[in-house]
Amino acid sequence: MDRNLALDLVRVTEAAALGAAKHMGRGDKNTADQAGVDGMRKMFESMNIEGIVVIGEGEMDEAPMLYIGETVGKKGEKAMKVDIAVDPVEGTNSVAKGLPNAIAVVAMAPRGCLLNAPDMYMDKIAVGPKAAGKVSLSATVLENLKATADALNKSITDLTVTMLDRPRHQEVIKQCREAGARITLFKDGDVAAALATCFEYTGVDIMLGIGGAPEGVIAAAGLKCLGGHFEGKLVPYEEEEKQRCIKMGVDVNKRLYMEDLVKGEEVYFAATGISDGDLLKGVMYKGNHIVKTHSVVMRSETATIRFIEAIHKLNKKPSYAY
């Protein structure tokens, strides 16, 4: 794929973040999400791609834009055919309540390379490059903590484990505490938490627990660019979810490795902060139509990681002026 697509992709997440951030703390997560969707889709239309949304805002009858199966981009004869996974506002509740760690995020790969994950739960484990290949969902919590600590040349008492703050994680939390590990819980959005394991400045060493399966694919794309490690296993709670997996050709009993979720070596990933978080700063309004954004954009083939601080003059950018 054209390497210039990376910068085009970060413009997509910037547009989504700028749209959603206008609604920070206003208590309306649906309006914030729609603003993110509208901004993202508008920028996709300027890209020379024929992209199929394999992970989006829901099925066609549930989402007016960026639904699963929708095609985006210029779609010309020379347009590159790609798969796209999007989460215009990862952490809609965080935006609505003015909480941290909300991001706009996109992953892109050649056609057929991103798993069309069903909208259900997934058990996950994520670590950075130093612990890649050392942990596994088939191991116990204690075994994974020991393996991560050894890889990072730390004691378990120096490890920081992160997971969603949900009642379903009480047993995992108990085991981490018994092992002596530190724990940091977050309310929403586990893509940013998974990526945080790859950056020392975040202080996060390993992510555990159950979250959304679509977010798992997006996180795996980012971790592939970073040289990290991700595994997932679908967790169907109802028979209907099992049947949907069968229909989509996804084995609910299979442990999903990185290559199952994101095939090949050519993957792009971009994210822009909406609210301040461990990984990215949120959108900052400077006055006089001036807005600042903080993004990361990555390409797996070259292992290039770019952090971009951009200053936007919205009165000069009609596409960004919401």
C-alpha positions in Angstrom: 0.0 0.0 0.0 1.0 3.6 -0.6 3.0 4.9 2.5 1.4 8.3 2.1 -1.9 6.7 3.2 -0.6 6.9 6.7 -0.9 10.7 6.9 -4.3 10.5 5.1 -5.4 8.1 7.8 -4.4 10.4 10.7 -6.5 13.2 9.1 -9.5 10.8 9.4 -9.0 10.3 13.1 -8.3 14.0 13.6 -11.6 14.8 12.0 -13.5 12.3 14.2 -11.8 13.6 17.4 -12.5 17.2 16.5 -16.2 16.4 15.9 -16.6 14.4 19.1 -14.6 16.7 21.4 -17.2 19.5 20.9 -19.5 17.4 23.1 -17.1 16.7 25.9 -18.9 16.4 29.3 -22.3 17.3 27.9 -23.9 14.0 28.9 -24.9 12.9 25.4 -22.8 10.0 24.2 -24.9 9.4 21.1 -24.5 12.9 19.8 -20.7 12.8 20.5 -20.5 9.4 18.7 -22.5 10.7 15.7 -20.2 13.7 15.4 -17.2 11.5 15.4 -18.8 9.2 12.7 -19.7 12.2 10.5 -16.2 13.7 10.7 -14.5 10.4 10.0 -16.7 9.5 7.0 -16.2 13.0 5.5 -12.4 12.6 5.5 -12.6 9.0 4.2 -14.3 10.3 1.0 -11.1 12.3 0.2 -8.9 9.1 0.2 -7.9 7.2 -2.9 -9.2 3.9 -1.6 -12.1 1.5 -2.0 -12.4 0.5 1.6 -14.8 -2.0 3.1 -15.8 -1.4 6.7 -15.3 -4.8 8.4 -15.6 -3.3 11.9 -17.8 -0.3 12.3 -20.7 1.2 14.1 -23.0 -1.8 13.7 -25.0 -3.5 11.0 -26.6 -1.5 8.1 -30.0 -1.3 9.8 -28.4 0.0 13.0 -26.0 2.6 11.8 -26.6 5.2 9.0 -22.8 5.6 8.4 -19.7 3.5 8.7 -21.8 0.3 9.1 -20.2 -3.1 8.6 -20.1 -3.8 4.9 -20.2 -0.1 3.8 -17.7 1.0 1.2 -15.8 4.3 1.7 -13.3 6.3 -0.2 -13.1 7.7 -3.8 -13.6 4.1 -5.1 -12.1 4.9 -8.5 -10.5 2.5 -10.9 -7.0 3.0 -9.4 -8.2 3.1 -5.8 -6.6 0.6 -3.4 -8.9 -2.1 -2.1 -8.6 -2.3 1.6 -10.3 -3.5 4.8 -11.1 -0.8 7.4 -11.8 -1.2 11.1 -13.1 2.0 12.8 -14.1 3.2 16.2 -14.9 6.9 15.7 -15.3 7.4 19.5 -13.7 4.7 21.6 -15.0 5.6 25.0 -18.4 7.3 24.3 -19.2 7.3 28.0 -15.9 9.0 28.7 -16.6 11.8 26.3 -20.2 12.2 27.6 -18.9 12.4 31.2 -15.7 14.3 30.6 -13.5 11.3 31.6 -10.0 10.4 30.3 -8.8 8.0 27.6 -11.3 8.6 24.8 -9.8 8.3 21.3 -10.8 8.2 17.7 -9.1 5.2 16.0 -8.8 3.5 12.6 -6.9 0.4 11.3 -6.5 -0.4 7.6 -5.0 -3.4 5.8 -5.2 -4.9 2.3 -8.5 -6.6 1.4 -9.2 -9.7 3.4 -6.6 -9.1 6.1 -8.7 -7.9 9.0 -11.0 -10.3 10.8 -14.7 -9.4 10.7 -15.2 -9.9 14.4 -18.7 -10.4 15.7 -20.0 -7.7 18.0 -19.6 -9.7 21.3 -17.2 -10.1 24.1 -13.6 -11.3 23.9 -11.1 -12.4 26.5 -7.8 -10.6 25.9 -4.2 -10.3 26.9 -1.8 -7.6 25.6 1.8 -6.9 26.3 4.6 -4.8 24.7 7.5 -6.0 22.6 9.8 -7.2 25.4 7.2 -9.6 26.7 5.9 -10.6 23.2 5.6 -14.4 22.9 6.1 -14.9 26.7 2.4 -14.8 27.7 -0.7 -16.7 26.7 -4.4 -16.9 27.4 -3.9 -20.6 28.1 -1.6 -19.8 31.0 -2.8 -18.8 34.5 -2.9 -15.1 35.6 0.1 -15.8 37.9 2.1 -17.5 35.1 1.5 -14.5 32.8 2.5 -12.0 35.5 5.7 -13.9 36.2 6.5 -14.2 32.5 5.9 -10.4 32.0 7.9 -9.5 35.0 10.9 -11.7 33.9 10.7 -10.2 30.4 10.8 -6.6 31.8 13.4 -7.4 34.4 11.0 -6.5 37.2 9.5 -8.1 40.2 5.8 -8.9 40.1 5.3 -6.2 42.8 6.6 -3.6 40.3 4.2 -4.7 37.5 1.2 -2.6 36.6 -1.8 -4.5 35.3 -4.6 -2.7 33.6 -8.2 -3.9 32.9 -11.7 -2.6 32.5 -13.5 -1.7 35.8 -16.2 -4.4 35.5 -17.7 -6.8 38.1 -16.7 -9.7 35.8 -13.1 -9.1 36.5 -13.2 -9.5 40.3 -11.5 -12.9 40.2 -8.7 -11.6 37.9 -8.3 -8.6 40.2 -8.1 -10.9 43.2 -5.4 -13.1 41.6 -3.4 -10.0 40.7 -3.6 -8.7 44.2 -2.6 -12.0 45.7 0.5 -12.1 43.4 1.4 -8.6 44.6 0.9 -6.7 41.3 -0.2 -3.2 41.0 -3.6 -2.6 39.3 -5.0 0.3 37.4 -8.7 0.1 36.3 -10.3 2.1 33.5 -13.9 2.8 32.8 -14.1 2.5 29.0 -12.0 2.0 25.9 -9.5 -0.9 25.9 -7.8 -0.1 22.6 -5.8 2.7 24.2 -5.1 0.4 27.2 -3.7 -2.3 25.0 -1.5 0.1 23.1 -0.2 1.6 26.4 1.6 -1.7 27.2 4.1 -0.8 24.3 5.1 2.6 25.7 7.2 2.8 28.9 6.1 6.3 29.7 2.5 5.1 30.3 3.7 2.8 33.2 1.4 0.0 32.0 2.9 -3.5 31.6 0.1 -5.9 30.8 -3.6 -5.7 29.9 -6.0 -8.5 30.9 -9.7 -9.1 30.9 -12.8 -9.2 28.8 -13.9 -6.4 26.4 -15.4 -6.0 23.0 -14.3 -8.3 20.2 -14.2 -5.6 17.5 -12.0 -3.5 19.7 -9.7 -6.5 20.0 -9.1 -6.6 16.3 -8.3 -2.8 16.3 -6.0 -3.3 19.2 -4.2 -6.2 17.5 -3.6 -4.0 14.4 -1.9 -1.4 16.6 0.1 -3.9 18.5 1.3 -5.5 15.3 2.7 -2.2 14.2 4.4 -1.8 17.6 5.9 -5.3 17.8 3.7 -6.1 20.8 1.7 -9.3 21.6 -2.1 -9.8 21.6 -4.3 -12.9 22.0 -8.1 -13.1 22.2 -10.8 -15.7 22.6 -14.4 -15.0 21.9 -16.8 -15.2 24.9 -20.4 -15.9 23.8 -22.9 -15.4 26.6 -25.9 -16.4 24.6 -26.8 -19.1 22.0 -27.6 -16.4 19.5 -24.0 -15.2 19.7 -22.7 -18.7 19.1 -24.9 -19.1 16.0 -23.7 -15.7 14.7 -20.1 -16.8 15.0 -20.9 -20.0 13.1 -22.6 -18.0 10.4 -19.5 -15.7 10.1 -17.1 -18.7 10.0 -15.5 -17.8 13.3 -14.6 -20.6 15.7 -15.7 -19.6 19.2 -13.4 -22.2 20.8 -10.3 -21.0 19.1 -7.6 -18.9 20.7 -7.1 -16.1 18.2 -3.5 -15.0 17.6 -2.3 -11.9 16.0 -2.2 -13.5 12.5 -5.8 -14.7 12.9 -6.9 -11.1 13.7 -4.6 -9.1 11.4 -3.1 -11.0 8.5 0.1 -10.0 6.6 2.7 -7.4 7.3 1.1 -4.3 5.7 -1.1 -2.7 8.4 -1.8 1.0 9.1 -3.1 2.3 12.4 -4.0 5.8 13.5 -5.5 7.3 16.6 -6.2 10.8 17.9 -6.9 11.7 21.5 -10.4 13.1 22.3 -9.9 13.5 26.0 -6.5 13.4 27.8 -5.2 9.9 28.4 -2.2 7.8 29.2 -1.3 7.5 25.6 -2.5 10.7 23.9 -3.5 14.2 24.9 -7.0 15.2 24.2 -8.3 18.0 21.9 -7.4 21.4 23.2 -9.3 24.5 22.3 -7.1 27.6 22.1 -9.7 30.2 21.1 -10.0 32.1 17.9 -10.9 29.0 15.9 -7.6 27.4 16.9 -7.6 23.8 18.1 -4.7 21.4 18.9 -4.7 17.6 18.5 -2.4 14.8 19.4 -2.2 11.7 17.3 -0.2 8.6 16.7 0.1 6.9 13.3 1.9 3.7 12.6 2.9 1.4 9.7 3.7 -2.3 10.4 5.9 -2.9 7.4 8.5 -0.3 8.3 7.7 -0.2 12.1 7.4 3.5 11.8 5.7 5.3 14.7 4.9 9.0 14.4 3.4 11.1 17.1 1.8 14.2 15.5 0.8 17.4 17.4 -1.3 19.4 15.0 -2.6 22.9 15.2 -5.8 23.5 13.2 -7.4 26.8 12.2 -10.9 25.6 11.8 -12.0 28.7 9.9 -9.5 27.7 7.2 -10.7 24.1 7.1 -14.4 23.8 6.2 -14.2 20.0 6.5 -13.1 20.3 10.1 -15.4 23.2 11.2 -18.3 21.6 13.1 
